[in-house]
Amino acid sequence: MAKKPVTKIDPRKELSPYLNHEFNQQKNNRKGQAKISASLSSLQAERRRSLRRRLGLIMTVSILAVVGLGYYISPLANISTVKVVGADDLPIKEIVKVSKIKASDKVFDYLFQQKDLSQKLAKKYPEIQSAQAHLGHVNQLILQVNERSTMGYLKDGDTYRKILDNGKIGTKSLTWSKVNQDKPIFVGYNKSGSLKEDLKLFNSLPKSFRNQVKLLSGNTRRNSQIIFVMKDGNVVVGNVVTIKDKIKYYDEIRIKAGKNSLIDLEVGAFSRPLTSSEKKAYGIS
């Protein structure tokens, strides 16, 4: 019986594809592991940075809180001086007294009590519309007072008091040198009711006319009468019901009448020169 031929097999050649596959797979695994490791390292570094930022922020806030608390409980936070700004015609010491600000108080307490501070001062002084507290230097409190607009002045004996934009009368008596000459003076108004009515009527008239008025006289013969003394020396007499409609004729009549004339818009519309007694009565020289 003939022998079958024997085929020689090289194990290395046969195993080479498998070994190469295993080697490549191990190589790829090592690359993947390296990438994952690098990604994890980057993530850990970012986490460390984030943690350091949070710790830094917490420490900063804590330090500021400790410093702020230390300042607040120390004598440095006590009010040393109060500076009042904006109250030109009001008594400074009285304003501080009414506000109840004391040297033992803390500066920051008043920075958060603006509404209460305004109410206290406005209740005592109608001239004050609002007030705000500000920090000056280390322990100085600046009290900013905002006064109401002045519509005119009420003559009160030998002094004058402000008529405010809300119709109320100021508390402070002023000398003539403190009076704004551009604002009208209300003379002879002993009843608050008539003053409010005439003030309301005056504010309803054209601004061009209001700017020419020097004085309003409450010394009228009738309750329905209103008298304006003008800056050019003329006197305008009108009726409270019809004056708004007739005031448009004033400039035309004034030009024809000249200075120191009485312009009557109460009944009709005419003018005549003022008498000596009328000039004296209205303070016209």
Backbone bond lengths (Angstrom), bond angles and torsions (degrees), N, CA, C in turn:
res aa  C-N    CA-C-N  psi(-1)  N-CA   C-N-CA  omega(-1)  CA-C   N-CA-C  phi
1 M - - - 1.478 - - 1.508 108.78 -
2 A 1.307 113.92 128.52 1.484 117.63 -174.31 1.521 110.67 -76.05
3 K 1.294 116.68 143.15 1.490 122.91 179.00 1.515 110.60 -78.19
4 K 1.401 114.02 138.34 1.476 119.28 177.51 1.520 110.21 -75.15
5 P 1.303 114.55 143.73 1.486 116.21 179.91 1.532 110.99 -66.82
6 V 1.272 116.16 141.71 1.493 122.64 -178.81 1.531 108.78 -97.67
7 T 1.373 114.92 126.57 1.477 120.10 179.08 1.512 109.46 -94.64
8 K 1.285 115.23 124.90 1.472 120.15 179.50 1.544 110.22 -84.66
9 I 1.332 117.03 129.96 1.489 122.60 -179.69 1.518 109.39 -115.72
10 D 1.332 114.55 129.94 1.478 119.76 176.77 1.529 108.68 -87.48
11 P 1.322 118.72 111.44 1.484 120.34 -176.91 1.516 112.66 -58.46
12 R 1.316 116.88 -38.64 1.477 119.61 -177.19 1.522 111.27 -65.23
13 K 1.374 114.37 -37.58 1.457 117.82 179.75 1.513 110.83 -68.79
14 E 1.325 115.62 -38.12 1.448 119.10 -179.18 1.526 111.44 -71.24
15 L 1.290 116.39 -37.07 1.481 120.79 -177.23 1.525 113.11 -85.24
16 S 1.323 116.43 -10.74 1.478 119.70 -174.62 1.525 113.38 -57.13
17 P 1.359 119.63 -46.00 1.493 118.19 179.83 1.520 112.43 -61.75
18 Y 1.306 115.03 -38.37 1.484 118.30 -179.67 1.516 111.13 -67.56
19 L 1.360 114.02 -44.32 1.468 118.55 -179.22 1.528 111.16 -64.17
20 N 1.348 115.14 -40.61 1.478 118.21 178.41 1.527 111.53 -63.62
21 H 1.339 115.30 -38.28 1.481 119.60 178.74 1.533 110.48 -64.92
22 E 1.333 114.30 -43.75 1.464 118.25 179.01 1.521 111.18 -63.30
23 F 1.332 116.06 -40.55 1.478 120.31 -179.31 1.533 111.64 -65.17
24 N 1.332 114.85 -44.37 1.477 119.41 179.84 1.528 111.42 -64.69
25 Q 1.352 113.55 -38.59 1.470 117.27 -179.49 1.528 110.69 -66.59
26 Q 1.356 115.59 -41.59 1.475 119.48 176.99 1.531 110.82 -63.21
27 K 1.322 115.48 -39.08 1.469 120.78 179.77 1.524 110.63 -63.53
28 N 1.363 115.62 -45.21 1.469 120.06 178.74 1.517 111.57 -64.63
29 N 1.354 114.32 -38.57 1.474 117.98 178.32 1.515 111.08 -62.15
30 R 1.369 115.39 -41.14 1.470 119.13 179.34 1.526 110.86 -63.99
31 K 1.380 116.50 -39.03 1.470 119.88 177.95 1.529 111.09 -64.50
32 G 1.348 115.95 -43.24 1.463 120.24 178.94 1.511 111.89 -62.73
33 Q 1.365 114.19 -42.32 1.459 118.15 178.38 1.525 110.92 -63.71
34 A 1.331 115.75 -36.88 1.480 119.67 179.25 1.519 110.35 -65.87
35 K 1.362 114.89 -41.13 1.473 118.16 178.81 1.520 111.10 -64.42
36 I 1.322 117.02 -44.29 1.466 121.21 179.50 1.518 110.71 -62.64
37 S 1.360 114.06 -42.75 1.469 118.65 179.33 1.521 111.16 -62.12
38 A 1.355 115.60 -42.72 1.471 119.44 179.22 1.521 110.32 -64.63
39 S 1.353 116.43 -40.31 1.467 120.12 179.14 1.518 110.97 -64.11
40 L 1.340 115.62 -42.28 1.470 119.87 178.38 1.522 111.30 -63.85
41 S 1.328 116.88 -39.80 1.476 121.13 179.02 1.517 110.69 -63.19
42 S 1.364 116.06 -42.23 1.468 120.30 178.47 1.520 111.15 -64.61
43 L 1.341 115.87 -40.45 1.462 120.51 179.04 1.525 111.12 -64.85
44 Q 1.326 115.22 -42.25 1.470 119.68 178.60 1.529 111.20 -63.54
45 A 1.338 116.07 -39.34 1.470 119.90 179.18 1.528 110.58 -64.64
46 E 1.356 116.34 -41.45 1.460 120.67 178.51 1.524 110.58 -64.30
47 R 1.311 116.31 -40.42 1.464 120.52 177.80 1.525 111.64 -62.84
48 R 1.348 115.03 -41.35 1.469 118.89 178.08 1.518 111.29 -62.92
49 R 1.355 115.95 -42.00 1.465 119.28 178.36 1.530 110.88 -64.08
50 S 1.333 116.92 -43.36 1.464 120.71 179.01 1.520 111.20 -61.96
51 L 1.322 116.07 -40.14 1.466 120.56 179.08 1.524 110.87 -65.20
52 R 1.360 115.10 -41.43 1.471 118.52 178.71 1.529 111.09 -63.73
53 R 1.365 116.27 -38.38 1.462 119.21 178.77 1.525 111.18 -64.42
54 R 1.338 115.76 -43.43 1.466 118.92 -179.99 1.524 111.78 -64.89
55 L 1.327 114.77 -42.26 1.466 118.14 178.19 1.523 111.41 -63.88
56 G 1.356 115.30 -39.31 1.467 119.37 178.71 1.517 111.75 -63.61
57 L 1.350 115.55 -42.04 1.461 120.24 178.81 1.527 111.32 -64.72
58 I 1.323 116.41 -44.18 1.469 120.72 178.70 1.527 110.96 -61.64
59 M 1.347 115.68 -42.93 1.475 119.23 179.87 1.523 110.90 -65.88
60 T 1.346 117.00 -40.33 1.469 120.16 179.91 1.524 111.05 -63.33
61 V 1.343 115.81 -47.57 1.468 120.21 178.69 1.516 110.85 -61.62
62 S 1.320 116.41 -41.38 1.469 120.33 -179.58 1.523 111.01 -63.82
63 I 1.333 115.79 -43.10 1.471 119.87 -179.87 1.525 110.24 -64.30
64 L 1.354 115.98 -45.01 1.469 119.29 178.99 1.524 111.22 -62.69
65 A 1.333 116.64 -38.51 1.463 120.34 179.08 1.519 110.78 -64.81
66 V 1.336 116.48 -42.36 1.472 120.73 178.98 1.521 110.90 -65.00
67 V 1.358 115.45 -43.57 1.471 119.47 179.13 1.528 110.60 -64.20
68 G 1.357 116.36 -44.14 1.465 120.56 179.47 1.516 111.95 -62.55
69 L 1.332 116.47 -44.12 1.465 120.17 178.47 1.519 111.11 -64.45
70 G 1.339 115.03 -40.46 1.468 118.78 178.14 1.521 111.95 -62.26
71 Y 1.367 115.24 -40.48 1.465 119.13 178.18 1.525 111.20 -66.57
72 Y 1.354 115.56 -41.27 1.470 119.74 -175.96 1.521 112.06 -63.55
73 I 1.327 117.38 -39.51 1.476 120.06 -177.51 1.524 112.35 -86.99
74 S 1.337 116.53 -5.95 1.467 119.49 180.00 1.529 110.33 -87.21
75 P 1.324 117.62 161.09 1.477 121.09 177.49 1.530 113.21 -61.95
76 L 1.342 116.72 -19.02 1.463 119.61 -179.50 1.523 111.96 -63.98
77 A 1.337 116.80 -24.02 1.461 120.44 -179.21 1.523 112.75 -86.06
78 N 1.323 117.17 -6.65 1.465 120.42 177.75 1.526 110.45 -74.87
79 I 1.318 116.63 144.67 1.457 121.08 179.98 1.525 110.06 -67.39
80 S 1.318 115.91 125.30 1.471 120.28 178.30 1.523 110.84 -98.48
81 T 1.334 116.43 -42.64 1.467 120.73 179.83 1.526 109.60 -141.34
82 V 1.323 115.62 153.69 1.462 122.42 176.75 1.526 108.03 -122.25
83 K 1.301 116.78 125.44 1.457 122.13 178.32 1.519 108.79 -111.62
84 V 1.324 117.13 121.34 1.457 122.41 -179.57 1.527 109.21 -99.10
85 V 1.318 116.34 126.88 1.466 122.28 -177.66 1.525 108.87 -123.26
86 G 1.339 116.73 136.08 1.461 121.05 172.86 1.512 115.70 100.42
87 A 1.327 118.06 -11.86 1.476 120.75 -179.88 1.524 108.43 -101.00
88 D 1.323 115.90 78.16 1.462 120.52 -173.40 1.526 113.25 -68.98
89 D 1.335 116.77 -35.23 1.462 119.97 -174.35 1.535 113.54 -108.81
90 L 1.331 117.19 8.67 1.460 120.76 -178.22 1.524 110.44 -109.52
91 P 1.333 117.36 151.67 1.479 121.01 -178.94 1.527 111.01 -71.15
92 I 1.323 116.37 117.74 1.462 122.11 -175.24 1.533 111.88 -61.24
93 K 1.324 116.66 -47.11 1.462 120.04 -177.53 1.523 111.47 -62.83
94 E 1.326 115.73 -37.62 1.465 119.60 179.57 1.530 111.08 -68.15
95 I 1.324 116.69 -36.66 1.468 120.39 178.44 1.528 110.18 -62.28
96 V 1.324 116.19 -44.68 1.471 120.60 178.72 1.524 110.25 -63.66
97 K 1.327 116.10 -39.59 1.460 120.48 179.80 1.523 111.24 -65.31
98 V 1.317 116.74 -44.95 1.462 121.11 179.97 1.531 111.04 -65.18
99 S 1.315 117.15 -35.56 1.466 120.96 179.31 1.521 112.05 -70.39
100 K 1.362 116.50 -14.35 1.473 123.18 178.65 1.528 112.72 62.42
101 I 1.315 115.27 32.18 1.463 120.04 175.80 1.529 108.39 -82.58
102 K 1.333 116.28 127.49 1.466 121.47 -178.45 1.523 109.32 -120.91
103 A 1.345 114.94 157.35 1.465 120.19 -178.30 1.523 112.28 -65.39
104 S 1.327 117.37 -24.43 1.466 120.54 -179.24 1.524 112.17 -82.41
105 D 1.333 116.97 -8.75 1.471 120.24 -179.34 1.530 110.90 -74.78
106 K 1.329 114.49 159.03 1.460 120.74 177.85 1.534 109.52 -89.20
107 V 1.323 114.72 139.22 1.462 120.27 -178.46 1.528 110.90 -58.14
108 F 1.346 116.31 -45.96 1.463 120.19 -173.68 1.519 113.07 -69.39
109 D 1.329 118.04 -20.91 1.461 119.77 178.83 1.521 111.30 -61.07
110 Y 1.339 116.64 -37.27 1.462 120.62 -177.00 1.516 112.81 -80.97
111 L 1.335 117.21 -15.78 1.460 119.77 177.94 1.527 111.29 -70.88
112 F 1.333 116.20 -18.00 1.461 121.24 -179.01 1.531 111.74 -113.74
113 Q 1.341 116.10 18.09 1.464 120.49 179.44 1.527 110.97 -127.03
114 Q 1.328 116.40 37.38 1.460 121.13 -174.47 1.532 111.97 -61.87
115 K 1.323 117.19 -45.73 1.462 121.13 -176.89 1.526 110.87 -64.69
116 D 1.305 116.98 -44.50 1.461 121.51 -179.97 1.521 110.59 -63.56
117 L 1.327 116.56 -39.50 1.461 121.92 179.67 1.525 110.54 -64.63
118 S 1.324 117.44 -43.78 1.466 121.65 179.07 1.524 111.17 -62.62
119 Q 1.319 116.68 -42.39 1.467 120.70 -178.57 1.521 111.81 -64.47
120 K 1.312 117.33 -40.38 1.470 121.10 179.25 1.529 110.89 -61.21
121 L 1.335 115.59 -47.69 1.466 119.90 -175.05 1.531 111.50 -73.37
122 A 1.340 117.61 -39.32 1.467 120.61 -179.83 1.524 111.30 -67.20
123 K 1.314 117.13 -30.63 1.462 120.87 178.76 1.526 110.94 -67.15
124 K 1.322 115.83 -35.67 1.467 120.83 -179.84 1.519 111.42 -85.13
125 Y 1.328 116.53 -40.80 1.469 121.37 -175.92 1.532 109.46 -122.21
126 P 1.333 119.03 105.30 1.472 120.79 178.31 1.528 112.38 -63.26
127 E 1.338 116.75 -17.73 1.470 119.41 177.03 1.530 112.12 -64.66
128 I 1.335 116.56 -24.73 1.465 121.07 -175.50 1.529 110.62 -89.07
129 Q 1.302 115.81 123.20 1.464 121.59 177.79 1.525 110.76 -88.68
130 S 1.333 116.83 -41.84 1.459 121.56 179.07 1.517 109.54 -159.38
131 A 1.320 115.73 167.32 1.461 121.53 178.54 1.518 108.96 -147.60
132 Q 1.308 116.43 141.06 1.463 121.98 177.03 1.519 109.99 -129.56
133 A 1.321 115.24 146.25 1.464 120.99 177.61 1.524 108.84 -104.55
134 H 1.326 115.96 135.72 1.459 121.92 178.59 1.531 108.77 -129.97
135 L 1.317 115.45 155.36 1.455 120.86 177.21 1.513 109.27 -86.33
136 G 1.349 116.16 126.61 1.457 121.31 176.95 1.516 108.79 -87.76
137 H 1.337 117.43 -117.16 1.457 118.89 171.66 1.525 107.99 -80.70
138 V 1.329 118.22 -160.19 1.464 122.34 -167.84 1.518 113.97 -45.63
139 N 1.331 118.17 -49.87 1.469 120.20 -178.02 1.530 112.13 -135.58
140 Q 1.304 115.86 36.47 1.458 120.96 174.46 1.530 109.46 -102.88
141 L 1.333 115.35 134.66 1.464 120.76 178.33 1.528 108.63 -105.87
142 I 1.323 116.21 124.05 1.465 121.28 177.46 1.527 108.03 -101.27
143 L 1.322 115.63 121.31 1.460 121.46 -179.92 1.525 108.43 -102.80
144 Q 1.330 115.84 106.05 1.471 122.07 -179.61 1.521 109.22 -89.87
145 V 1.342 116.20 114.79 1.464 121.87 -178.84 1.524 109.19 -102.59
146 N 1.323 116.24 129.14 1.468 121.87 177.66 1.527 108.55 -109.37
147 E 1.329 116.29 113.68 1.463 120.66 -177.17 1.531 111.16 -88.53
148 R 1.313 114.44 155.77 1.464 120.73 176.22 1.528 109.99 -73.88
149 S 1.323 114.85 157.80 1.466 119.91 177.70 1.526 109.99 -68.98
150 T 1.315 115.70 147.64 1.467 122.31 178.56 1.514 110.07 -98.35
151 M 1.343 116.88 121.75 1.460 121.71 179.63 1.523 111.65 -87.41
152 G 1.323 115.80 -27.29 1.464 121.43 -178.33 1.513 109.01 178.69
153 Y 1.352 115.98 -165.30 1.467 120.86 -178.52 1.520 109.79 -135.03
154 L 1.310 115.48 140.25 1.457 121.83 176.22 1.521 108.68 -98.59
155 K 1.323 117.09 121.33 1.464 120.31 178.34 1.523 108.35 -74.14
156 D 1.312 115.76 122.69 1.457 122.74 -177.11 1.522 108.14 -126.25
157 G 1.337 115.98 88.49 1.472 119.89 -174.35 1.512 109.90 69.77
158 D 1.332 115.60 -122.19 1.467 120.56 179.11 1.524 111.89 -96.73
159 T 1.318 117.51 3.43 1.461 121.01 -179.23 1.530 110.10 -121.66
160 Y 1.320 115.12 177.75 1.465 121.54 -175.97 1.531 109.34 -134.40
161 R 1.321 115.15 145.68 1.461 121.10 177.65 1.522 109.23 -125.74
162 K 1.292 115.83 144.10 1.464 121.16 -177.03 1.529 111.36 -68.39
163 I 1.333 115.05 138.75 1.462 121.12 168.27 1.527 105.57 -101.11
164 L 1.319 116.31 115.74 1.450 121.88 -170.26 1.525 112.10 -87.61
165 D 1.337 116.33 167.18 1.462 120.74 -175.63 1.523 113.68 -68.86
166 N 1.334 117.81 -11.78 1.464 120.35 175.07 1.526 112.11 -99.26
167 G 1.352 116.67 8.88 1.455 122.17 177.43 1.508 114.67 87.56
168 K 1.335 117.45 -6.06 1.465 120.33 179.81 1.531 110.56 -83.00
169 I 1.347 114.32 161.10 1.463 120.81 -179.24 1.524 109.52 -101.40
170 G 1.323 116.42 134.67 1.454 120.62 179.03 1.518 112.31 -65.75
171 T 1.324 116.75 156.53 1.466 121.97 -177.95 1.524 112.32 -84.75
172 K 1.298 117.18 -26.26 1.461 121.28 -173.11 1.522 111.43 -85.33
173 S 1.343 116.56 129.85 1.466 122.32 174.58 1.517 109.23 -86.19
174 L 1.316 115.91 128.69 1.464 121.16 -175.53 1.519 110.87 -113.56
175 T 1.315 115.17 149.82 1.462 120.13 173.39 1.532 108.03 -82.87
176 W 1.319 116.12 166.70 1.466 120.90 -178.35 1.524 111.85 -58.66
177 S 1.318 117.51 -32.62 1.470 120.92 -178.76 1.526 111.76 -67.67
178 K 1.325 117.22 -20.12 1.474 121.32 -179.57 1.535 112.23 -92.66
179 V 1.313 116.90 -4.40 1.463 121.63 -176.62 1.523 110.28 -84.41
180 N 1.315 116.08 134.86 1.464 121.53 174.79 1.528 108.43 -75.77
181 Q 1.321 116.77 111.04 1.464 121.85 -173.07 1.529 113.19 -65.16
182 D 1.320 117.37 -15.89 1.465 120.07 179.69 1.526 112.01 -80.46
183 K 1.317 117.36 -14.44 1.467 121.50 -178.93 1.535 110.14 -93.95
184 P 1.329 117.80 146.27 1.471 120.33 -178.89 1.530 112.79 -72.08
185 I 1.339 114.83 150.55 1.463 121.94 176.77 1.529 108.05 -103.79
186 F 1.320 116.54 133.10 1.461 122.35 177.42 1.529 108.11 -101.95
187 V 1.320 116.12 114.95 1.470 122.01 -174.44 1.526 109.56 -116.13
188 G 1.346 115.58 138.52 1.465 120.25 175.25 1.513 114.07 79.52
189 Y 1.317 117.74 20.08 1.463 120.98 178.82 1.528 108.97 -98.95
190 N 1.324 115.56 93.71 1.465 120.73 -179.52 1.523 112.03 -91.58
191 K 1.324 117.75 -18.32 1.456 122.22 179.66 1.525 109.50 -107.87
192 S 1.328 115.19 126.79 1.462 119.46 -177.92 1.523 112.04 -63.86
193 G 1.340 116.92 -30.40 1.459 120.57 -179.70 1.503 112.62 -62.69
194 S 1.323 117.11 -48.31 1.468 120.84 179.76 1.517 111.30 -67.14
195 L 1.323 117.18 -33.51 1.464 120.58 177.97 1.531 110.20 -64.06
196 K 1.313 117.37 -45.92 1.463 120.85 -179.46 1.526 111.35 -63.57
197 E 1.323 116.00 -40.43 1.462 119.82 -179.49 1.524 111.56 -65.95
198 D 1.350 115.93 -45.45 1.465 119.07 -179.80 1.523 111.29 -69.29
199 L 1.329 116.46 -33.52 1.460 119.69 177.50 1.526 110.85 -65.85
200 K 1.313 116.09 -42.34 1.464 120.96 177.55 1.528 110.82 -62.82
201 L 1.340 116.22 -42.43 1.458 120.68 178.20 1.526 110.59 -64.91
202 F 1.318 116.44 -43.76 1.466 121.35 179.80 1.527 111.07 -58.99
203 N 1.324 116.71 -43.43 1.468 120.71 -178.77 1.524 112.49 -68.84
204 S 1.324 117.77 -18.40 1.460 121.31 179.73 1.531 112.40 -86.09
205 L 1.339 116.97 -10.60 1.467 120.78 -179.02 1.522 110.40 -80.05
206 P 1.326 118.62 159.55 1.469 121.09 -179.53 1.524 111.85 -57.50
207 K 1.308 115.90 142.69 1.461 121.24 -178.31 1.528 111.48 -60.85
208 S 1.337 116.37 -35.80 1.469 120.37 -179.99 1.525 111.19 -60.83
209 F 1.336 116.84 -33.64 1.464 120.49 176.90 1.521 110.78 -78.42
210 R 1.335 117.41 -43.38 1.468 121.24 -178.65 1.519 111.48 -58.69
211 N 1.309 116.68 -36.46 1.461 119.90 -178.93 1.532 112.88 -67.47
212 Q 1.328 117.04 -17.36 1.474 120.63 -179.97 1.535 112.36 -92.86
213 V 1.346 116.84 -8.50 1.463 120.61 -175.63 1.524 110.74 -82.31
214 K 1.317 115.84 129.16 1.459 122.28 176.89 1.523 111.32 -98.04
215 L 1.325 116.59 -36.13 1.463 120.53 -171.96 1.519 110.60 -152.81
216 L 1.331 116.21 143.15 1.459 122.54 170.55 1.521 107.42 -114.62
217 S 1.305 116.53 129.32 1.462 120.83 -177.43 1.526 110.76 -104.13
218 G 1.328 114.84 128.30 1.463 120.54 175.50 1.519 112.37 -90.24
219 N 1.337 116.42 -1.55 1.474 121.16 178.87 1.521 109.08 -85.10
220 T 1.296 115.87 72.94 1.468 121.19 -177.56 1.529 110.44 -106.43
221 R 1.326 115.46 157.82 1.468 120.81 178.82 1.529 112.12 -75.53
222 R 1.314 115.77 -28.52 1.462 120.86 -178.35 1.521 109.62 -132.76
223 N 1.314 117.27 151.87 1.468 121.76 178.72 1.522 111.69 -64.74
224 S 1.337 115.44 -25.60 1.466 120.25 -178.71 1.526 112.36 -83.56
225 Q 1.329 116.83 -3.70 1.463 120.97 -175.77 1.525 110.84 -94.71
226 I 1.336 115.30 145.90 1.459 121.28 174.89 1.519 108.18 -135.28
227 I 1.346 116.29 139.42 1.468 121.68 -175.49 1.526 109.68 -125.47
228 F 1.332 115.59 129.44 1.464 122.82 176.34 1.527 108.73 -115.02
229 V 1.312 116.71 129.49 1.465 121.58 170.57 1.524 106.34 -101.97
230 M 1.330 115.63 121.05 1.456 120.59 -173.58 1.525 111.89 -89.50
231 K 1.316 116.54 162.23 1.459 121.88 -178.85 1.522 111.91 -69.10
232 D 1.334 118.21 -22.38 1.465 120.98 179.53 1.527 112.04 -88.36
233 G 1.353 117.45 3.54 1.465 120.33 177.53 1.514 114.42 96.81
234 N 1.314 118.78 -2.03 1.456 121.07 176.76 1.524 110.93 -83.27
235 V 1.318 116.42 157.30 1.457 123.07 175.99 1.525 107.90 -122.27
236 V 1.339 115.67 128.17 1.457 121.18 -179.88 1.521 108.36 -111.37
237 V 1.330 115.81 125.47 1.458 122.04 177.57 1.527 107.75 -111.68
238 G 1.356 115.55 130.03 1.453 118.19 -178.98 1.517 111.95 -143.70
239 N 1.313 114.78 174.70 1.455 122.28 176.20 1.528 108.04 -104.44
240 V 1.329 117.73 136.00 1.458 121.16 -174.42 1.537 112.12 -61.23
241 V 1.323 117.21 -22.98 1.459 121.16 -178.08 1.523 111.26 -83.95
242 T 1.342 117.27 -37.52 1.469 120.71 -172.06 1.526 114.36 -107.45
243 I 1.334 117.95 -7.46 1.472 119.70 -172.74 1.532 111.95 -61.51
244 K 1.315 118.93 -34.45 1.466 121.17 -179.34 1.528 111.47 -62.99
245 D 1.311 116.82 -35.24 1.464 120.71 -179.64 1.529 112.06 -79.65
246 K 1.332 116.31 -30.88 1.468 119.72 -174.41 1.527 113.70 -91.95
247 I 1.315 116.47 -14.90 1.468 118.78 -174.40 1.538 111.80 -63.72
248 K 1.315 118.07 -19.84 1.463 121.82 179.11 1.526 112.37 -66.05
249 Y 1.333 116.43 -17.62 1.461 119.88 179.41 1.529 112.33 -89.42
250 Y 1.315 117.18 -6.54 1.475 120.17 -171.66 1.526 112.36 -60.17
251 D 1.326 117.66 -51.45 1.468 120.25 -174.95 1.522 111.87 -60.30
252 E 1.308 116.66 -39.68 1.471 120.44 179.90 1.531 110.70 -64.99
253 I 1.326 116.47 -43.59 1.472 120.39 179.59 1.523 110.12 -69.87
254 R 1.317 117.32 -37.98 1.480 121.27 -178.54 1.519 110.92 -61.08
255 I 1.313 117.29 -42.98 1.465 120.66 -178.90 1.538 110.79 -61.98
256 K 1.318 116.59 -40.05 1.471 120.54 -179.75 1.528 111.36 -75.06
257 A 1.326 116.92 -35.72 1.462 120.20 -174.93 1.517 113.30 -77.69
258 G 1.331 118.00 -32.73 1.457 120.41 -175.95 1.520 110.95 83.25
259 K 1.349 116.49 -168.23 1.467 121.01 -176.78 1.527 111.08 -82.53
260 N 1.353 113.59 163.28 1.465 122.37 176.91 1.534 112.14 53.48
261 S 1.335 113.86 47.60 1.463 119.83 178.05 1.522 109.89 -118.59
262 L 1.302 115.60 152.36 1.459 121.12 172.41 1.516 107.41 -96.86
263 I 1.328 115.95 118.91 1.461 121.62 -179.68 1.522 107.39 -106.20
264 D 1.295 115.52 111.66 1.465 121.62 -174.25 1.531 110.00 -97.65
265 L 1.331 115.43 111.70 1.458 121.52 176.41 1.529 110.95 -111.60
266 E 1.334 114.93 11.03 1.462 119.03 -178.32 1.523 110.54 -77.31
267 V 1.335 115.22 -48.80 1.463 120.87 177.28 1.522 106.60 -124.79
268 G 1.306 116.96 106.10 1.453 119.30 -175.35 1.514 110.54 76.73
269 A 1.340 116.57 -147.61 1.457 122.01 178.89 1.520 107.67 -158.08
270 F 1.331 117.02 100.86 1.462 120.94 179.35 1.521 108.29 -148.07
271 S 1.334 115.87 173.08 1.460 121.34 -178.62 1.516 110.47 -141.36
272 R 1.348 115.24 159.54 1.455 122.86 175.26 1.523 107.89 -156.31
273 P 1.330 119.11 160.40 1.457 121.46 177.75 1.532 110.60 -66.75
274 L 1.328 115.76 146.44 1.463 120.74 176.77 1.527 109.96 -71.92
275 T 1.320 116.73 143.86 1.457 120.84 174.47 1.521 109.53 -80.28
276 S 1.322 116.64 166.44 1.460 121.15 179.39 1.529 111.33 -61.22
277 S 1.318 116.51 -40.84 1.468 120.32 179.55 1.532 111.05 -67.10
278 E 1.320 117.04 -35.84 1.468 120.55 177.95 1.525 110.78 -68.43
279 K 1.321 116.66 -39.96 1.470 119.65 176.80 1.517 110.77 -61.04
280 K 1.311 115.63 -42.54 1.463 120.76 179.89 1.520 110.54 -65.53
281 A 1.325 116.55 -42.60 1.453 121.97 -178.22 1.517 111.53 -64.14
282 Y 1.330 117.84 -36.12 1.455 121.74 -177.69 1.534 112.98 -97.23
283 G 1.331 116.56 4.60 1.471 120.08 177.43 1.498 113.64 70.05
284 I 1.319 117.26 33.69 1.471 121.29 -179.36 1.520 108.80 -104.44
285 S 1.296 116.80 124.77 1.477 120.45 -178.02 1.523 110.17 -98.67
